[in-house]
Amino acid sequence: VSLSIKLGDADVRTIENLPIDYRNNNNGYNFTLLDPTEAYATVTLLGTRTNIDAVTPDDISIYIDLKDIKLGKQTVNLYIFGTNNLVRYTIQKQTIDINVTK
């Protein structure tokens, strides 16, 4: 078996002002951002020029996971999902501070 792989040069692209969403709010809690300017995030894409140019903001989801969240002020991780597996997605800010209430 012979396998030939052609790799393209890596390139970088930045997409700004992507909204941060939430998932798994099973307890129906309310939450607010301690810093309202953190409602949006910046993502850096790494991949071939063709692949990163094909990515649109709708292809990227940034969210906080409220599954095991507790009441009160806390720092939570940001997670990212992108639809193109040939692109690496990196969030510039990894966490945000929130206040969780009933």
Backbone as XML, in Angstrom:
<?xml version="1.0"?>
<chain id="A" units="angstrom">
  <residue number="1" name="VAL">
    <atom name="N" x="0.845" y="-1.170" z="0.000"/>
    <atom name="CA" x="0.000" y="0.000" z="0.000"/>
    <atom name="C" x="0.891" y="1.234" z="0.000"/>
  </residue>
  <residue number="2" name="SER">
    <atom name="N" x="0.604" y="2.135" z="-0.877"/>
    <atom name="CA" x="1.346" y="3.383" z="-0.974"/>
    <atom name="C" x="0.387" y="4.533" z="-0.685"/>
  </residue>
  <residue number="3" name="LEU">
    <atom name="N" x="0.860" y="5.469" z="0.110"/>
    <atom name="CA" x="0.027" y="6.610" z="0.485"/>
    <atom name="C" x="0.801" y="7.887" z="0.232"/>
  </residue>
  <residue number="4" name="SER">
    <atom name="N" x="0.182" y="8.804" z="-0.458"/>
    <atom name="CA" x="0.798" y="10.094" z="-0.740"/>
    <atom name="C" x="-0.052" y="11.182" z="-0.098"/>
  </residue>
  <residue number="5" name="ILE">
    <atom name="N" x="0.584" y="12.013" z="0.713"/>
    <atom name="CA" x="-0.115" y="13.097" z="1.392"/>
    <atom name="C" x="0.521" y="14.417" z="0.994"/>
  </residue>
  <residue number="6" name="LYS">
    <atom name="N" x="-0.314" y="15.364" z="0.590"/>
    <atom name="CA" x="0.183" y="16.697" z="0.252"/>
    <atom name="C" x="-0.336" y="17.672" z="1.297"/>
  </residue>
  <residue number="7" name="LEU">
    <atom name="N" x="0.566" y="18.311" z="2.000"/>
    <atom name="CA" x="0.209" y="19.281" z="3.028"/>
    <atom name="C" x="0.403" y="20.694" z="2.497"/>
  </residue>
  <residue number="8" name="GLY">
    <atom name="N" x="-0.546" y="21.549" z="2.806"/>
    <atom name="CA" x="-0.421" y="22.951" z="2.425"/>
    <atom name="C" x="0.258" y="23.737" z="3.527"/>
  </residue>
  <residue number="9" name="ASP">
    <atom name="N" x="0.694" y="24.925" z="3.209"/>
    <atom name="CA" x="1.305" y="25.799" z="4.209"/>
    <atom name="C" x="0.251" y="26.262" z="5.207"/>
  </residue>
  <residue number="10" name="ALA">
    <atom name="N" x="0.652" y="26.335" z="6.474"/>
    <atom name="CA" x="-0.259" y="26.797" z="7.526"/>
    <atom name="C" x="-0.401" y="28.313" z="7.451"/>
  </residue>
  <residue number="11" name="ASP">
    <atom name="N" x="-1.602" y="28.771" z="7.704"/>
    <atom name="CA" x="-1.886" y="30.201" z="7.712"/>
    <atom name="C" x="-2.779" y="30.501" z="8.913"/>
  </residue>
  <residue number="12" name="VAL">
    <atom name="N" x="-2.874" y="31.771" z="9.276"/>
    <atom name="CA" x="-3.634" y="32.183" z="10.457"/>
    <atom name="C" x="-4.659" y="33.237" z="10.052"/>
  </residue>
  <residue number="13" name="ARG">
    <atom name="N" x="-5.825" y="33.164" z="10.687"/>
    <atom name="CA" x="-6.875" y="34.165" z="10.479"/>
    <atom name="C" x="-7.562" y="34.407" z="11.819"/>
  </residue>
  <residue number="14" name="THR">
    <atom name="N" x="-7.971" y="35.628" z="12.077"/>
    <atom name="CA" x="-8.655" y="35.979" z="13.321"/>
    <atom name="C" x="-10.075" y="36.436" z="13.011"/>
  </residue>
  <residue number="15" name="ILE">
    <atom name="N" x="-11.015" y="35.930" z="13.809"/>
    <atom name="CA" x="-12.407" y="36.367" z="13.710"/>
    <atom name="C" x="-12.782" y="36.962" z="15.061"/>
  </residue>
  <residue number="16" name="GLU">
    <atom name="N" x="-13.241" y="38.206" z="15.055"/>
    <atom name="CA" x="-13.553" y="38.923" z="16.291"/>
    <atom name="C" x="-15.059" y="39.024" z="16.510"/>
  </residue>
  <residue number="17" name="ASN">
    <atom name="N" x="-15.407" y="39.371" z="17.745"/>
    <atom name="CA" x="-16.790" y="39.664" z="18.137"/>
    <atom name="C" x="-17.759" y="38.503" z="17.917"/>
  </residue>
  <residue number="18" name="LEU">
    <atom name="N" x="-17.310" y="37.292" z="18.256"/>
    <atom name="CA" x="-18.198" y="36.137" z="18.199"/>
    <atom name="C" x="-18.951" y="36.041" z="19.522"/>
  </residue>
  <residue number="19" name="PRO">
    <atom name="N" x="-20.268" y="35.890" z="19.485"/>
    <atom name="CA" x="-21.042" y="35.847" z="20.731"/>
    <atom name="C" x="-20.757" y="34.583" z="21.532"/>
  </residue>
  <residue number="20" name="ILE">
    <atom name="N" x="-20.785" y="34.722" z="22.852"/>
    <atom name="CA" x="-20.611" y="33.585" z="23.752"/>
    <atom name="C" x="-21.996" y="33.099" z="24.163"/>
  </residue>
  <residue number="21" name="ASP">
    <atom name="N" x="-22.235" y="31.820" z="23.973"/>
    <atom name="CA" x="-23.522" y="31.206" z="24.273"/>
    <atom name="C" x="-23.377" y="30.353" z="25.534"/>
  </residue>
  <residue number="22" name="TYR">
    <atom name="N" x="-24.431" y="29.669" z="25.924"/>
    <atom name="CA" x="-24.354" y="28.760" z="27.065"/>
    <atom name="C" x="-25.066" y="27.462" z="26.717"/>
  </residue>
  <residue number="23" name="ARG">
    <atom name="N" x="-24.679" y="26.393" z="27.414"/>
    <atom name="CA" x="-25.289" y="25.076" z="27.223"/>
    <atom name="C" x="-25.536" y="24.427" z="28.575"/>
  </residue>
  <residue number="24" name="ASN">
    <atom name="N" x="-26.441" y="23.482" z="28.591"/>
    <atom name="CA" x="-26.713" y="22.624" z="29.753"/>
    <atom name="C" x="-27.159" y="23.385" z="30.995"/>
  </residue>
  <residue number="25" name="ASN">
    <atom name="N" x="-28.021" y="24.366" z="30.828"/>
    <atom name="CA" x="-28.555" y="25.087" z="31.986"/>
    <atom name="C" x="-29.735" y="24.284" z="32.551"/>
  </residue>
  <residue number="26" name="ASN">
    <atom name="N" x="-29.430" y="23.095" z="33.052"/>
    <atom name="CA" x="-30.450" y="22.147" z="33.506"/>
    <atom name="C" x="-31.219" y="22.636" z="34.726"/>
  </residue>
  <residue number="27" name="ASN">
    <atom name="N" x="-30.617" y="23.495" z="35.541"/>
    <atom name="CA" x="-31.280" y="24.006" z="36.739"/>
    <atom name="C" x="-32.079" y="25.279" z="36.476"/>
  </residue>
  <residue number="28" name="GLY">
    <atom name="N" x="-32.017" y="25.800" z="35.270"/>
    <atom name="CA" x="-32.756" y="27.012" z="34.933"/>
    <atom name="C" x="-32.237" y="28.253" z="35.632"/>
  </residue>
  <residue number="29" name="TYR">
    <atom name="N" x="-30.939" y="28.257" z="35.980"/>
    <atom name="CA" x="-30.354" y="29.408" z="36.653"/>
    <atom name="C" x="-30.260" y="30.601" z="35.708"/>
  </residue>
  <residue number="30" name="ASN">
    <atom name="N" x="-30.204" y="31.780" z="36.302"/>
    <atom name="CA" x="-29.893" y="33.008" z="35.573"/>
    <atom name="C" x="-28.426" y="33.312" z="35.817"/>
  </residue>
  <residue number="31" name="PHE">
    <atom name="N" x="-27.802" y="33.949" z="34.869"/>
    <atom name="CA" x="-26.422" y="34.372" z="35.103"/>
    <atom name="C" x="-26.164" y="35.679" z="34.380"/>
  </residue>
  <residue number="32" name="THR">
    <atom name="N" x="-25.241" y="36.435" z="34.933"/>
    <atom name="CA" x="-24.806" y="37.682" z="34.314"/>
    <atom name="C" x="-23.292" y="37.675" z="34.250"/>
  </residue>
  <residue number="33" name="LEU">
    <atom name="N" x="-22.770" y="38.340" z="33.257"/>
    <atom name="CA" x="-21.325" y="38.505" z="33.152"/>
    <atom name="C" x="-20.897" y="39.614" z="34.089"/>
  </residue>
  <residue number="34" name="LEU">
    <atom name="N" x="-19.826" y="39.396" z="34.833"/>
    <atom name="CA" x="-19.329" y="40.452" z="35.709"/>
    <atom name="C" x="-18.755" y="41.606" z="34.898"/>
  </residue>
  <residue number="35" name="ASP">
    <atom name="N" x="-18.265" y="41.308" z="33.696"/>
    <atom name="CA" x="-17.781" y="42.336" z="32.775"/>
    <atom name="C" x="-18.557" y="42.186" z="31.461"/>
  </residue>
  <residue number="36" name="PRO">
    <atom name="N" x="-19.560" y="43.034" z="31.220"/>
    <atom name="CA" x="-20.399" y="42.895" z="30.019"/>
    <atom name="C" x="-19.623" y="42.934" z="28.700"/>
  </residue>
  <residue number="37" name="THR">
    <atom name="N" x="-18.423" y="43.503" z="28.699"/>
    <atom name="CA" x="-17.636" y="43.532" z="27.466"/>
    <atom name="C" x="-17.131" y="42.139" z="27.091"/>
  </residue>
  <residue number="38" name="GLU">
    <atom name="N" x="-17.274" y="41.173" z="28.000"/>
    <atom name="CA" x="-16.829" y="39.805" z="27.721"/>
    <atom name="C" x="-17.918" y="38.952" z="27.076"/>
  </residue>
  <residue number="39" name="ALA">
    <atom name="N" x="-18.976" y="39.570" z="26.579"/>
    <atom name="CA" x="-20.059" y="38.824" z="25.932"/>
    <atom name="C" x="-19.645" y="38.300" z="24.560"/>
  </residue>
  <residue number="40" name="TYR">
    <atom name="N" x="-18.519" y="38.778" z="24.061"/>
    <atom name="CA" x="-18.017" y="38.380" z="22.751"/>
    <atom name="C" x="-16.568" y="37.950" z="22.878"/>
  </residue>
  <residue number="41" name="ALA">
    <atom name="N" x="-16.149" y="37.056" z="21.976"/>
    <atom name="CA" x="-14.786" y="36.531" z="22.032"/>
    <atom name="C" x="-14.123" y="36.633" z="20.661"/>
  </residue>
  <residue number="42" name="THR">
    <atom name="N" x="-12.801" y="36.526" z="20.689"/>
    <atom name="CA" x="-11.995" y="36.509" z="19.474"/>
    <atom name="C" x="-11.401" y="35.119" z="19.313"/>
  </residue>
  <residue number="43" name="VAL">
    <atom name="N" x="-11.473" y="34.600" z="18.092"/>
    <atom name="CA" x="-10.971" y="33.261" z="17.798"/>
    <atom name="C" x="-9.889" y="33.360" z="16.728"/>
  </residue>
  <residue number="44" name="THR">
    <atom name="N" x="-8.821" y="32.600" z="16.926"/>
    <atom name="CA" x="-7.765" y="32.491" z="15.930"/>
    <atom name="C" x="-7.900" y="31.139" z="15.240"/>
  </residue>
  <residue number="45" name="LEU">
    <atom name="N" x="-7.857" y="31.160" z="13.914"/>
    <atom name="CA" x="-7.944" y="29.944" z="13.112"/>
    <atom name="C" x="-6.567" y="29.622" z="12.556"/>
  </residue>
  <residue number="46" name="LEU">
    <atom name="N" x="-6.199" y="28.350" z="12.571"/>
    <atom name="CA" x="-4.937" y="27.895" z="11.994"/>
    <atom name="C" x="-5.245" y="26.758" z="11.039"/>
  </residue>
  <residue number="47" name="GLY">
    <atom name="N" x="-4.784" y="26.887" z="9.812"/>
    <atom name="CA" x="-5.004" y="25.849" z="8.807"/>
    <atom name="C" x="-4.495" y="26.335" z="7.467"/>
  </residue>
  <residue number="48" name="THR">
    <atom name="N" x="-4.812" y="25.596" z="6.432"/>
    <atom name="CA" x="-4.431" y="26.063" z="5.102"/>
    <atom name="C" x="-5.302" y="27.263" z="4.745"/>
  </residue>
  <residue number="49" name="ARG">
    <atom name="N" x="-4.809" y="28.098" z="3.878"/>
    <atom name="CA" x="-5.550" y="29.300" z="3.473"/>
    <atom name="C" x="-6.942" y="28.921" z="2.954"/>
  </residue>
  <residue number="50" name="THR">
    <atom name="N" x="-7.029" y="27.880" z="2.153"/>
    <atom name="CA" x="-8.322" y="27.456" z="1.606"/>
    <atom name="C" x="-9.295" y="27.086" z="2.717"/>
  </residue>
  <residue number="51" name="ASN">
    <atom name="N" x="-8.821" y="26.329" z="3.701"/>
    <atom name="CA" x="-9.704" y="25.888" z="4.787"/>
    <atom name="C" x="-10.128" y="27.034" z="5.698"/>
  </residue>
  <residue number="52" name="ILE">
    <atom name="N" x="-9.198" y="27.907" z="6.073"/>
    <atom name="CA" x="-9.585" y="28.978" z="6.998"/>
    <atom name="C" x="-10.422" y="30.051" z="6.309"/>
  </residue>
  <residue number="53" name="ASP">
    <atom name="N" x="-10.222" y="30.243" z="5.020"/>
    <atom name="CA" x="-11.059" y="31.201" z="4.291"/>
    <atom name="C" x="-12.496" y="30.704" z="4.154"/>
  </residue>
  <residue number="54" name="ALA">
    <atom name="N" x="-12.684" y="29.390" z="4.208"/>
    <atom name="CA" x="-14.025" y="28.817" z="4.071"/>
    <atom name="C" x="-14.834" y="28.903" z="5.365"/>
  </residue>
  <residue number="55" name="VAL">
    <atom name="N" x="-14.176" y="29.186" z="6.491"/>
    <atom name="CA" x="-14.859" y="29.256" z="7.788"/>
    <atom name="C" x="-15.574" y="30.597" z="7.919"/>
  </residue>
  <residue number="56" name="THR">
    <atom name="N" x="-16.848" y="30.539" z="8.308"/>
    <atom name="CA" x="-17.624" y="31.747" z="8.579"/>
    <atom name="C" x="-17.932" y="31.803" z="10.073"/>
  </residue>
  <residue number="57" name="PRO">
    <atom name="N" x="-18.315" y="32.951" z="10.598"/>
    <atom name="CA" x="-18.683" y="33.023" z="12.020"/>
    <atom name="C" x="-19.775" y="32.024" z="12.410"/>
  </residue>
  <residue number="58" name="ASP">
    <atom name="N" x="-20.672" y="31.699" z="11.490"/>
    <atom name="CA" x="-21.731" y="30.730" z="11.787"/>
    <atom name="C" x="-21.192" y="29.313" z="11.983"/>
  </residue>
  <residue number="59" name="ASP">
    <atom name="N" x="-19.967" y="29.055" z="11.540"/>
    <atom name="CA" x="-19.349" y="27.736" z="11.689"/>
    <atom name="C" x="-18.699" y="27.542" z="13.055"/>
  </residue>
  <residue number="60" name="ILE">
    <atom name="N" x="-18.685" y="28.590" z="13.882"/>
    <atom name="CA" x="-17.978" y="28.557" z="15.164"/>
    <atom name="C" x="-18.964" y="28.788" z="16.301"/>
  </residue>
  <residue number="61" name="SER">
    <atom name="N" x="-18.856" y="27.962" z="17.321"/>
    <atom name="CA" x="-19.690" y="28.118" z="18.515"/>
    <atom name="C" x="-18.782" y="28.232" z="19.736"/>
  </residue>
  <residue number="62" name="ILE">
    <atom name="N" x="-18.926" y="29.337" z="20.472"/>
    <atom name="CA" x="-18.198" y="29.538" z="21.726"/>
    <atom name="C" x="-19.238" y="29.531" z="22.832"/>
  </residue>
  <residue number="63" name="TYR">
    <atom name="N" x="-18.970" y="28.765" z="23.888"/>
    <atom name="CA" x="-19.996" y="28.632" z="24.922"/>
    <atom name="C" x="-19.394" y="28.351" z="26.290"/>
  </residue>
  <residue number="64" name="ILE">
    <atom name="N" x="-20.223" y="28.570" z="27.309"/>
    <atom name="CA" x="-19.905" y="28.133" z="28.665"/>
    <atom name="C" x="-20.835" y="26.968" z="28.975"/>
  </residue>
  <residue number="65" name="ASP">
    <atom name="N" x="-20.339" y="26.010" z="29.739"/>
    <atom name="CA" x="-21.117" y="24.826" z="30.102"/>
    <atom name="C" x="-21.629" y="25.002" z="31.524"/>
  </residue>
  <residue number="66" name="LEU">
    <atom name="N" x="-22.945" y="25.074" z="31.673"/>
    <atom name="CA" x="-23.564" y="25.306" z="32.978"/>
    <atom name="C" x="-23.996" y="24.012" z="33.665"/>
  </residue>
  <residue number="67" name="LYS">
    <atom name="N" x="-23.557" y="22.872" z="33.170"/>
    <atom name="CA" x="-24.010" y="21.585" z="33.694"/>
    <atom name="C" x="-23.802" y="21.450" z="35.199"/>
  </residue>
  <residue number="68" name="ASP">
    <atom name="N" x="-22.617" y="21.705" z="35.689"/>
    <atom name="CA" x="-22.303" y="21.535" z="37.115"/>
    <atom name="C" x="-22.111" y="22.870" z="37.824"/>
  </residue>
  <residue number="69" name="ILE">
    <atom name="N" x="-22.769" y="23.898" z="37.335"/>
    <atom name="CA" x="-22.571" y="25.251" z="37.865"/>
    <atom name="C" x="-23.202" y="25.395" z="39.254"/>
  </residue>
  <residue number="70" name="LYS">
    <atom name="N" x="-22.602" y="26.215" z="40.082"/>
    <atom name="CA" x="-23.109" y="26.514" z="41.427"/>
    <atom name="C" x="-23.570" y="27.971" z="41.467"/>
  </residue>
  <residue number="71" name="LEU">
    <atom name="N" x="-24.345" y="28.314" z="42.485"/>
    <atom name="CA" x="-24.782" y="29.695" z="42.660"/>
    <atom name="C" x="-23.616" y="30.559" z="43.112"/>
  </residue>
  <residue number="72" name="GLY">
    <atom name="N" x="-23.638" y="31.834" z="42.717"/>
    <atom name="CA" x="-22.625" y="32.783" z="43.156"/>
    <atom name="C" x="-21.675" y="33.193" z="42.046"/>
  </residue>
  <residue number="73" name="LYS">
    <atom name="N" x="-20.696" y="34.017" z="42.435"/>
    <atom name="CA" x="-19.697" y="34.514" z="41.486"/>
    <atom name="C" x="-18.633" y="33.447" z="41.271"/>
  </residue>
  <residue number="74" name="GLN">
    <atom name="N" x="-18.231" y="33.285" z="40.012"/>
    <atom name="CA" x="-17.222" y="32.279" z="39.691"/>
    <atom name="C" x="-16.625" y="32.516" z="38.318"/>
  </residue>
  <residue number="75" name="THR">
    <atom name="N" x="-15.491" y="31.892" z="38.101"/>
    <atom name="CA" x="-14.822" y="31.918" z="36.808"/>
    <atom name="C" x="-15.128" y="30.605" z="36.101"/>
  </residue>
  <residue number="76" name="VAL">
    <atom name="N" x="-15.579" y="30.697" z="34.853"/>
    <atom name="CA" x="-15.927" y="29.498" z="34.092"/>
    <atom name="C" x="-15.104" y="29.439" z="32.805"/>
  </residue>
  <residue number="77" name="ASN">
    <atom name="N" x="-14.870" y="28.223" z="32.339"/>
    <atom name="CA" x="-14.117" y="28.007" z="31.105"/>
    <atom name="C" x="-14.975" y="28.303" z="29.883"/>
  </residue>
  <residue number="78" name="LEU">
    <atom name="N" x="-14.330" y="28.790" z="28.848"/>
    <atom name="CA" x="-14.964" y="28.937" z="27.544"/>
    <atom name="C" x="-14.589" y="27.726" z="26.701"/>
  </residue>
  <residue number="79" name="TYR">
    <atom name="N" x="-15.551" y="27.216" z="25.963"/>
    <atom name="CA" x="-15.327" y="26.088" z="25.064"/>
    <atom name="C" x="-15.615" y="26.545" z="23.648"/>
  </residue>
  <residue number="80" name="ILE">
    <atom name="N" x="-14.966" y="25.872" z="22.701"/>
    <atom name="CA" x="-15.156" y="26.252" z="21.305"/>
    <atom name="C" x="-15.397" y="25.007" z="20.471"/>
  </residue>
  <residue number="81" name="PHE">
    <atom name="N" x="-16.289" y="25.148" z="19.511"/>
    <atom name="CA" x="-16.548" y="24.087" z="18.548"/>
    <atom name="C" x="-16.569" y="24.717" z="17.168"/>
  </residue>
  <residue number="82" name="GLY">
    <atom name="N" x="-15.830" y="24.111" z="16.256"/>
    <atom name="CA" x="-15.827" y="24.554" z="14.869"/>
    <atom name="C" x="-16.182" y="23.400" z="13.956"/>
  </residue>
  <residue number="83" name="THR">
    <atom name="N" x="-16.859" y="23.695" z="12.866"/>
    <atom name="CA" x="-17.355" y="22.641" z="11.989"/>
    <atom name="C" x="-16.293" y="22.033" z="11.083"/>
  </residue>
  <residue number="84" name="ASN">
    <atom name="N" x="-15.189" y="22.724" z="10.853"/>
    <atom name="CA" x="-14.156" y="22.208" z="9.960"/>
    <atom name="C" x="-13.049" y="21.561" z="10.790"/>
  </residue>
  <residue number="85" name="ASN">
    <atom name="N" x="-12.942" y="20.235" z="10.727"/>
    <atom name="CA" x="-11.938" y="19.504" z="11.501"/>
    <atom name="C" x="-10.514" y="19.708" z="10.992"/>
  </residue>
  <residue number="86" name="LEU">
    <atom name="N" x="-10.356" y="20.340" z="9.850"/>
    <atom name="CA" x="-9.021" y="20.593" z="9.308"/>
    <atom name="C" x="-8.474" y="21.951" z="9.743"/>
  </residue>
  <residue number="87" name="VAL">
    <atom name="N" x="-9.216" y="22.634" z="10.598"/>
    <atom name="CA" x="-8.811" y="23.939" z="11.126"/>
    <atom name="C" x="-8.692" y="23.830" z="12.636"/>
  </residue>
  <residue number="88" name="ARG">
    <atom name="N" x="-7.649" y="24.447" z="13.202"/>
    <atom name="CA" x="-7.511" y="24.520" z="14.659"/>
    <atom name="C" x="-8.075" y="25.861" z="15.117"/>
  </residue>
  <residue number="89" name="TYR">
    <atom name="N" x="-8.960" y="25.800" z="16.113"/>
    <atom name="CA" x="-9.635" y="26.982" z="16.650"/>
    <atom name="C" x="-9.079" y="27.268" z="18.040"/>
  </residue>
  <residue number="90" name="THR">
    <atom name="N" x="-8.670" y="28.513" z="18.293"/>
    <atom name="CA" x="-8.146" y="28.899" z="19.595"/>
    <atom name="C" x="-8.853" y="30.170" z="20.061"/>
  </residue>
  <residue number="91" name="ILE">
    <atom name="N" x="-9.356" y="30.125" z="21.301"/>
    <atom name="CA" x="-9.992" y="31.305" z="21.887"/>
    <atom name="C" x="-8.906" y="32.122" z="22.565"/>
  </residue>
  <residue number="92" name="GLN">
    <atom name="N" x="-8.890" y="33.429" z="22.340"/>
    <atom name="CA" x="-7.852" y="34.253" z="22.952"/>
    <atom name="C" x="-8.026" y="34.349" z="24.456"/>
  </residue>
  <residue number="93" name="LYS">
    <atom name="N" x="-9.258" y="34.414" z="24.937"/>
    <atom name="CA" x="-9.514" y="34.448" z="26.376"/>
    <atom name="C" x="-10.159" y="33.122" z="26.746"/>
  </residue>
  <residue number="94" name="GLN">
    <atom name="N" x="-9.582" y="32.395" z="27.693"/>
    <atom name="CA" x="-10.027" y="31.037" z="28.013"/>
    <atom name="C" x="-11.149" y="30.968" z="29.048"/>
  </residue>
  <residue number="95" name="THR">
    <atom name="N" x="-11.336" y="32.030" z="29.831"/>
    <atom name="CA" x="-12.338" y="32.018" z="30.902"/>
    <atom name="C" x="-13.074" y="33.358" z="30.950"/>
  </residue>
  <residue number="96" name="ILE">
    <atom name="N" x="-14.250" y="33.332" z="31.597"/>
    <atom name="CA" x="-14.965" y="34.569" z="31.903"/>
    <atom name="C" x="-15.532" y="34.454" z="33.312"/>
  </residue>
  <residue number="97" name="ASP">
    <atom name="N" x="-15.801" y="35.604" z="33.913"/>
    <atom name="CA" x="-16.357" y="35.652" z="35.264"/>
    <atom name="C" x="-17.856" y="35.906" z="35.177"/>
  </residue>
  <residue number="98" name="ILE">
    <atom name="N" x="-18.633" y="35.072" z="35.904"/>
    <atom name="CA" x="-20.086" y="35.216" z="35.898"/>
    <atom name="C" x="-20.628" y="35.189" z="37.322"/>
  </residue>
  <residue number="99" name="ASN">
    <atom name="N" x="-21.856" y="35.664" z="37.463"/>
    <atom name="CA" x="-22.591" y="35.558" z="38.718"/>
    <atom name="C" x="-23.863" y="34.768" z="38.425"/>
  </residue>
  <residue number="100" name="VAL">
    <atom name="N" x="-24.040" y="33.646" z="39.133"/>
    <atom name="CA" x="-25.172" y="32.754" z="38.899"/>
    <atom name="C" x="-26.190" y="32.933" z="40.021"/>
  </residue>
  <residue number="101" name="THR">
    <atom name="N" x="-27.461" y="33.126" z="39.636"/>
    <atom name="CA" x="-28.549" y="33.295" z="40.605"/>
    <atom name="C" x="-29.716" y="32.394" z="40.212"/>
  </residue>
  <residue number="102" name="LYS">
    <atom name="N" x="-30.659" y="32.232" z="41.164"/>
    <atom name="CA" x="-31.864" y="31.431" z="40.877"/>
    <atom name="C" x="-32.846" y="32.227" z="40.055"/>
  </residue>
</chain>
